[in-house]
Amino acid sequence: MNPLFRILALGGLLSWAASCDYIDKPLKNGVLPPPDTTTVIRKALIEDFTGHRCKNCPKASKEIAKIDSLLPGRSVAVAIHAGSDALTAPDSTNGYPTEFRTPEGDVLKQFFRVSFQPAGMVSRLDYGPSGAAHLKLFSSWPSLVSQINLEPATVELEIDGAYNSATRVLSGTVRSTLLAASNADLRICLWLCESDIIAPQLLPDDTRDSAYVHHNVFRTSLNTAFGTVLSPNGGADGQNFDTPFSYTIPSGTDGYVAENCKLVVFVYDNATQEVLQTEEVAVGSL
């Protein structure tokens, strides 16, 4: 069993948004320093609905890379290929043979009423039973991530995980700790994503890049598209909830490169769908 691997959402945050008048820890070479170890920060979950035949989708992917550079350690990204439209479906005849779609991704696309791509949700802010206010253009993602980072964290996540390369079993426990009393219906999701997948992608100039590198691709959920109940009635400040997990990463022709995968964990309020906290761990580091 590998040693305990713990990921903590830690660090004081200072906004880099243009609206700020004063920053006492300025950017160094254009990059905000990594979080310190004094305060739990609220990280943002970016759910990027994308497609390999969507020519503007690479722009959204570049925006995520920009956010990672400017705000390191303050967001977690997932690229969701979903639906039966021409932007996401494989098309071997025209050079797009890869099947990125998943049953869970299709469920999420339908539930969140995604009707265009690229479209994204940032911690699922502004979700409602109708309309599309929660679907954000990628140009707004950096400011929304910064906004979320500045808000007090109400949940802390710790991942105690291990990966057995011989059996390909990923297992462990996620501990969720409430940092404020809550009476919300809390749910927890555990998703597996894969990066460094080389497959064709349509580019903004209408050319096809056959060696495009796809990142953060949603592969599967360990506990359904909408997760499982963490606590139906919230809990007291400081209360802990443990969620065990075990998953065998597929191998073979249709398998995943485990060393390029990451486990994404997030807790959300089921009434509002807002993501309260998120963390990730690289399988290759376990």
Phi, psi and omega in degrees: 000128179296158177298162179304129175248115183241133174243125179243137174278091188238154168127142172283147185237139174234128185293141175256002184300151185295339183285347182286140179263340187214130176227119183273353171234082187295163177297141175252118185055036177080008184237133176285134181301154177300159180302148174274196186242035184251332186222140175286126179260155174270114179272157181256140173260122176256115176256108186260107176278117193224180179199145182283350175247021177257110190289338178267353182295326175301334177295322178293320178298320177294326178295322177296317178298323178296317178297318178300325181285315184279329182232066185297135176075016185242004177209161176230131185246143175226129178258116186251114173265120187207156175098171183254010183284173185293342182282335185245335184289145175297151178212083184298328182300321182256014171092023178233073188277346190283135176261104179263345187288154179223156176301320180294320179298320178297320178296316181295318180299318180291316183297318184269009172055049179281115184242001178211161179217143359286142175222147182220159171239137178247102186055022178059033178300145172068022178290141175216168183292348177215168179081186184223029182297336182280347179270115188250138173293146187298336179295339181267352186299316181302315182292326179290321176299314179299319179299314181295320179300330182280346182276149181298136176285135179252353178220142172244137181243135175232130180251118174253099189228162177213150176231126178261108184292337179286316181264347183063028179267125173258123185214165178153203182218139171255126175257123177254126180242126178284132179259002176202148178299144183213149172240019184280157172278100187266133177239154179232135178243142174233111184244148175251130179234158180227140177243176178060037175268120180266116182200153183302146178215135174285136184254165182303334180269015178071015173264162180251124176264106183285347181244029181294142180256115180269137181238154172060028185290123177294123182255315181191167172250140177280346183213047178077165182300325183253011174075201180229165181290126174272310176201120184291340183231029179067223181171184182275158175303126180092354182288141181253148173224127181256133179238104178285154178213152175205129183209133177266115182288124183301149176237183178086195185302320182261014183274184181244152173278104188302322183292344178259006183264160174220149174263123178253128180237136173210152178245135181222160177273116186294335180287323183252346186070001183291132178279123185270328179199151178215153176213164177215155176218136178283127180300323181295346181267355182270000000 
